């Protein structure tokens, strides 16, 4: 009669630790990736959302120190804990943070240039109508010029 959980009749001196199954390993890695990327992003960007005047260099340095340092520590810890999945989550979160930082820092320059630019001579409604009109026009053109599909005889 076989012994549980090995399904053999061999007697062992000490219990054998079961290896994690594939589902557990995948869930562990995916959870590590998601936790690291989202957590790192949130840790990085919250100071820039709280302190809005990022056009001042001292405020920019303060927000970077407050946000990026804990995010880096989380990424290092997650890389050690989750391995490749943690490292990929760390890099993925930093890529999203990089896009946020680019848009946030570019916003200061755009706002400064906007104060110097002349006001447009068209109504603000065109900001919405021109892109929507272009999308509708391309849909119509695509439908009109789509080749007819005739069934084979």
Secondary structure, 3 states (H helix, E strand, C coil): CCECCCCECCCCCCCCCCCCCHHHHHHHHHHHHHHHHHHHHHHHHHHHHHCCCCCCHHHHHHHHHHHHHHHHHHHHHHHHHHCHHHHHHHHHHHHHHHHHHHHHHHHHHHHHHHCCCCCCCCCCCHHHHHHHHHHHHHHHHHHHCCCCCCCCC
